[in-house]
Every structure is written in C-alpha cells, then in structure tokens.
C-alpha cells in the first residue's frame, strides 16, 4: 500500500469517527426554572410558602433591652436571665427572641407548628438560651410546651395575678369562635412550687372560659393542683370608660399551689388611657388578702397593697419604650419600690 492509499484510508476513518461523535453530541439540559418565594395570605400577613411545599411559614420576634431598678435587682433578674445574685440596686439585661410558625391546610383545619427560641443575656458571658415554646395545634387540640391561661394578665405591670410558673408541657382542647372560647388542659407542674412534702412530677388541670359581650371582655380561669390538693380561680374583665379602658381582676386560692401562691385572695384594677396615638398611661392598684406563706399555708395575719404606673411610648412602628414604677407595702415587712426601663424592637 502506497502513501496515497494510507492517507485516503486515514481520512475515511476520521470522517466515520467524526460523524459518530457528531451524532452522539451531548446537548446541555435547560436549567430548571427557579421557584421564588411566594406570599401566603391564607393565614394573615407575614407568611410565605416554603419552596417546594404547600406549608406556609412566618418568622417574627423581638430584641429587648431592659434596665431593672430595685433592691437586689441582679438577684431579681437572675430568675429570668441567669445572673449571679449580688446586692446591686440596678441591673441591665438583653433578650433576643425568634418565633417560627408553620401552617398548612388539612381536612381537619389548619395544622400549626410553633417554635420560639429565646436568649437572655445579663452580660457578655452570663447568657441563657431556652426553648420558650414548641407545640402542635390542630382542630382545637394543642400539645407541647406552651403558656397556660394563667400567663394572661392586665395590660400594665402592676398586677401580680399569674402562676409562679406559667410555661408547661401540656395537652389541651380549646373550642373557640370569633367572640368566645372555652377549654381544658392537663399540665405537667414539674418545676412549680411544692408544699406538704410533695416532690416533682406534679400535675394539674386547668380550665378557662373567655369572650366578648359588646364592648365588655371577660376571662375566667381555674386550676387544680393534684399533688398539693389545692386550687385557684381568677376572673378578669375590661370595659371602655371615658377616654380609657378599665380592667378589673380578682383571685381566690384555697392555699398555696402551682396555679397561685401569692395570697388567699386578690383584687386588682387599672385604667389605661391613650393620651395620644403614641403615648399611653396606665395607673394601677392591687390588694392582697392573707399575703405570703407560713409553713404550707397563707399568712392569715398579713395583707399587702401595691400601686404602680406604667408609661408606654411608641417611637415608630415596631419600636417602643416602656417605663414602669411600682410600690409594694406588705404588713410586717419593709416596703419595696421597684421599676424598669425597656426598649423593644419587634419584627
């Protein structure tokens, strides 16, 4: 075979191979269309669809700086932020809280999941992160870690009408309409106060009825502590009068228990006046009958009263200040003056 024949054969082979490669050429696939975040308006403002799902998610929270002023203020702050107790009469602390709420439609109504993460910082090294709430809610049933009805109160800062611990692992059912709700819950009271020699793993039953009748709103809450075998009942109501809103509350507690342990009976009231669109004043008063605990029972020889003033000012949307000043005068003990300044940015 001469040189010419070899070159012609090589050219023919290259042409065959080239044709095969051209036939088998890989064509790049078109990129998948990007699924941008879509607004979900089925459950109110702030929700968006989690990409690729039909679940709606909302993220919100707040940043708060608070300066407490009181005798042994750092010891008081320790209960909420984890500071080292000392005899300082003031203490500053910062809180950051983020809430995630997920909702989706089901044949039983919206399925809700909520998680709240909170961190309290008394200073740069003394910080405490905690799960503030986490629950599942569907068709009126709720299960998980959440605040009881006893966490509700009046709008100011004077009233002392809640449980010593209001965040529990609980299971509850609540029937509600736009103007009314009624519910029952079973609460684990493991970190609540114990009396009569009882120990941890206590549990209780709570009930609540609340609603609106015209301009009047009301709530009646009761709880029974099964280990201490004591209970408490509380009633609250609000009604607009003149330029403000009058709120009243009353409590009866059979003896110290996980639902109420400040006094055997209590009356409280406040009058919230919105002076301008940004400024609100709330003077308030509370009286404690048989205040304090002796042994495992309320002190029948001791009463107390408390007055206070709370001022709220809204600088701009989502940024507000609160100033509170309180005076407590118990029988048989020194009076206490306390207060705080709070700055809070919500989102």
C-alpha positions in Angstrom: 0.0 0.0 0.0 1.5 3.4 -1.0 1.4 6.6 0.9 -1.6 7.9 -1.0 -3.7 4.9 -0.1 -2.7 5.2 3.5 -3.7 8.9 3.6 -7.1 8.2 1.9 -7.8 5.3 4.4 -7.0 7.5 7.4 -9.1 10.3 6.1 -12.1 8.0 5.6 -11.7 6.6 9.2 -11.6 10.1 10.7 -14.7 11.0 8.8 -16.5 8.0 10.2 -15.4 8.7 13.7 -16.2 12.4 13.4 -19.7 11.6 12.1 -20.3 9.2 15.0 -19.3 11.9 17.5 -21.5 14.4 15.9 -24.4 12.1 16.2 -23.7 11.4 19.8 -23.0 15.0 20.9 -24.4 15.8 24.4 -26.9 18.7 24.5 -26.9 20.6 27.8 -30.3 20.5 29.5 -32.2 23.7 30.0 -31.9 25.0 33.6 -34.8 24.3 35.9 -37.0 27.4 36.5 -36.2 29.0 39.8 -39.1 28.8 42.3 -39.1 32.2 44.0 -40.7 32.6 47.5 -44.4 33.1 47.2 -46.5 35.1 49.6 -49.1 33.1 51.6 -52.0 35.2 52.5 -54.3 32.5 53.8 -53.3 32.9 57.5 -52.6 36.7 57.7 -49.7 38.9 56.9 -46.1 37.8 57.1 -46.5 34.2 55.8 -44.7 32.7 52.8 -44.7 29.3 51.2 -41.7 27.1 52.0 -40.3 26.5 48.4 -41.5 23.1 47.1 -44.2 22.7 49.7 -47.7 23.9 50.5 -46.7 24.8 54.0 -46.7 28.5 55.0 -44.1 29.9 57.3 -43.9 33.1 59.4 -40.8 34.4 61.2 -41.1 37.1 63.7 -39.6 38.1 67.1 -38.1 41.0 69.1 -35.0 42.4 70.6 -35.3 43.9 74.1 -33.0 45.9 76.4 -34.3 46.3 80.0 -32.8 48.0 83.0 -34.3 47.0 86.3 -34.2 49.1 89.4 -35.0 47.5 92.8 -33.3 46.3 96.0 -31.1 43.4 94.9 -32.0 44.0 91.3 -29.4 41.5 90.0 -30.9 38.7 92.2 -34.4 39.5 90.7 -33.0 39.4 87.2 -31.4 36.0 87.9 -34.8 34.4 87.7 -35.3 35.5 84.1 -31.8 35.8 82.7 -29.3 33.7 84.8 -27.3 36.4 86.6 -25.1 36.0 89.7 -27.0 37.4 92.7 -25.5 40.4 94.4 -26.6 43.5 96.3 -26.7 45.9 93.3 -29.8 48.1 93.1 -29.9 48.0 89.3 -29.3 45.5 86.5 -29.3 45.7 82.7 -30.2 42.7 80.6 -30.9 42.0 76.9 -33.2 39.4 75.3 -33.5 38.2 71.7 -36.5 36.1 70.7 -37.3 34.4 67.4 -40.6 32.7 66.6 -41.3 30.3 63.7 -44.9 29.5 62.9 -45.7 26.9 60.2 -49.3 26.3 58.9 -50.8 24.1 56.3 -54.4 23.1 55.4 -55.8 19.7 56.3 -59.2 18.1 56.2 -59.5 19.0 60.0 -58.5 22.6 59.5 -55.1 24.3 59.7 -52.2 22.3 61.1 -50.0 24.6 63.1 -46.5 24.1 64.5 -44.8 26.8 66.5 -41.2 27.1 67.9 -40.0 30.0 70.0 -36.3 30.4 70.8 -35.2 32.9 73.4 -31.9 34.0 74.8 -31.4 36.2 77.8 -28.1 37.9 78.5 -27.2 39.5 81.8 -23.8 40.3 80.3 -21.4 39.1 77.6 -20.6 35.8 79.4 -23.7 35.2 81.5 -26.3 34.1 79.0 -29.1 31.6 78.9 -30.7 30.2 75.8 -34.0 28.3 76.1 -36.9 26.8 74.3 -39.7 29.3 75.2 -42.5 27.4 73.4 -42.9 24.5 71.0 -46.3 22.9 70.2 -48.5 21.3 67.6 -52.1 22.6 67.2 -54.9 21.2 65.1 -58.7 21.2 65.3 -58.6 22.9 68.8 -56.1 20.3 70.2 -52.7 21.6 71.3 -49.8 19.5 72.7 -46.3 20.5 73.6 -44.6 23.3 75.7 -46.7 26.4 75.9 -48.0 29.1 78.3 -51.1 28.4 80.3 -54.1 30.7 80.5 -52.7 31.8 83.9 -50.0 33.7 81.9 -52.6 36.2 80.8 -52.9 39.4 82.8 -53.8 43.1 82.7 -52.0 45.4 80.3 -49.9 47.2 82.8 -47.1 46.0 85.0 -48.6 46.4 88.5 -50.8 43.3 88.6 -49.4 40.1 90.1 -52.2 37.7 89.2 -50.4 34.9 87.3 -49.0 31.5 88.3 -45.4 31.4 89.6 -44.6 29.2 86.6 -46.9 29.5 83.5 -44.9 27.5 80.9 -45.7 23.8 81.0 -45.7 20.7 78.9 -49.4 20.4 78.4 -52.2 18.9 76.4 -55.3 20.9 75.9 -58.5 21.3 73.9 -60.0 24.8 73.2 -63.2 25.4 71.4 -63.4 28.9 70.0 -65.3 31.3 67.8 -64.6 34.9 66.9 -66.3 36.1 70.2 -65.8 33.2 72.6 -63.6 30.3 73.7 -63.7 27.6 76.3 -61.0 25.0 77.0 -59.5 22.4 79.4 -55.8 21.4 79.8 -53.7 18.9 81.6 -50.5 20.4 82.8 -47.2 18.9 83.9 -46.2 21.0 87.0 -42.8 19.6 87.5 -41.0 22.9 88.0 -43.8 24.6 90.0 -43.6 25.1 93.8 -44.4 22.2 96.1 -45.9 22.1 99.5 -47.0 19.5 102.1 -43.8 17.4 101.5 -44.7 16.8 97.8 -42.0 16.3 95.2 -41.5 16.8 91.5 -43.7 15.3 88.7 -46.8 17.1 89.9 -49.7 17.6 87.5 -52.8 19.8 87.4 -55.9 20.5 85.4 -56.8 24.0 84.1 -60.0 25.3 82.6 -60.8 28.7 81.0 -63.8 30.5 79.6 -63.5 33.9 77.9 -65.2 36.1 75.4 -66.7 39.4 74.4 -70.1 40.8 75.0 -70.5 44.1 73.2 -67.7 46.3 74.5 -67.1 44.1 77.6 -64.5 41.4 77.6 -64.1 38.7 80.2 -62.0 35.7 81.2 -62.5 33.1 84.0 -59.6 30.7 84.6 -59.3 28.0 87.2 -56.6 25.4 88.1 -56.4 22.4 90.4 -53.0 21.2 91.7 -53.5 17.4 92.2 -50.4 16.8 94.5 -51.0 19.8 96.8 -54.7 19.2 96.5 -55.4 22.9 96.3 -56.8 25.1 93.6 -57.3 28.7 92.5 -59.8 30.6 90.4 -59.4 34.0 88.7 -61.8 36.4 86.9 -60.8 39.3 84.7 -62.8 41.9 82.7 -62.3 45.0 80.7 -64.7 47.8 79.6 -64.1 51.2 77.9 -65.0 54.1 80.1 -64.4 57.7 79.0 -61.0 58.2 77.4 -59.6 54.9 78.6 -60.2 51.2 79.3 -60.9 50.0 82.9 -59.7 46.5 83.8 -60.5 44.6 86.9 -59.4 41.2 88.3 -60.0 39.0 91.3 -58.5 35.7 92.6 -59.3 33.2 95.3 -56.7 30.5 96.1 -57.6 27.8 98.7 -54.0 27.6 99.8 -50.5 27.9 98.1 -50.4 25.8 94.9 -48.9 25.7 91.5 -51.6 27.9 90.0 -51.5 30.8 92.5 -49.4 31.2 95.7 -49.1 35.0 96.5 -52.2 35.4 98.7 -55.5 33.8 99.6 -57.5 36.4 97.8 -56.6 39.4 95.5 -58.4 42.3 93.8 -56.6 44.3 91.1 -57.5 47.1 88.8 -56.1 49.5 86.3 -57.2 52.3 84.0 -55.3 52.6 80.6 -55.5 56.0 79.0 -54.1 56.5 75.5 -53.2 60.2 75.7 -52.0 60.3 72.0 -51.5 57.8 69.2 -48.1 57.1 70.6 -48.4 57.7 74.4 -50.3 55.6 77.0 -50.6 55.9 80.8 -51.7 53.0 83.0 -52.1 53.7 86.7 -53.0 50.5 88.7 -53.7 49.1 92.1 -53.7 45.6 93.7 -54.7 44.4 97.2 -53.5 41.0 98.7 -55.6 39.4 101.4 -53.6 36.9 103.6 -50.4 37.7 101.8 -47.3 35.4 102.0 -46.8 31.8 103.2 -46.3 30.4 106.7 -45.4 26.8 106.5 -47.6 25.4 103.8 -50.5 27.9 104.2 -51.2 31.6 103.6 -50.4 34.0 106.4 -53.8 35.0 107.8 -52.2 37.9 109.8 -50.7 39.6 106.8 -52.1 41.7 104.0 -50.4 43.9 101.4 -51.2 46.5 98.8 -49.4 47.7 95.7 -49.7 50.8 93.4 -47.9 51.5 90.2 -47.7 53.5 87.0 -46.7 52.2 83.5 -46.0 54.5 80.6 -45.8 53.2 77.0 -44.4 55.3 74.2 -44.3 54.2 70.5 -41.5 56.0 68.8 -42.1 54.5 65.3 -43.7 51.3 64.0 -42.1 48.3 65.7 -40.0 50.3 68.1 -41.3 51.2 71.6 -40.3 52.2 75.1 -41.9 51.2 78.4 -41.3 52.7 81.8 -42.7 51.1 85.0 -42.7 52.3 88.6 -44.2 50.1 91.4 -44.6 50.4 95.2 -45.4 47.4 97.4 -46.3 47.8 101.1 -46.8 44.4 102.9 -47.8 44.2 106.6 -44.9 43.1 108.9 -42.2 43.8 106.3 -40.4 46.6 104.6 -42.0 48.4 101.7 -40.3 47.9 98.3 -40.0 50.4 95.4 -39.1 49.0 92.0 -39.2 49.7 88.3 -37.7 49.3 84.9 -37.0 50.9 81.6 -37.5 48.8 78.5 -36.7 49.4 74.8 -38.0 46.9 72.3 -37.8 46.4 68.6 -40.2 43.9 67.1 -40.1 42.3 63.7 
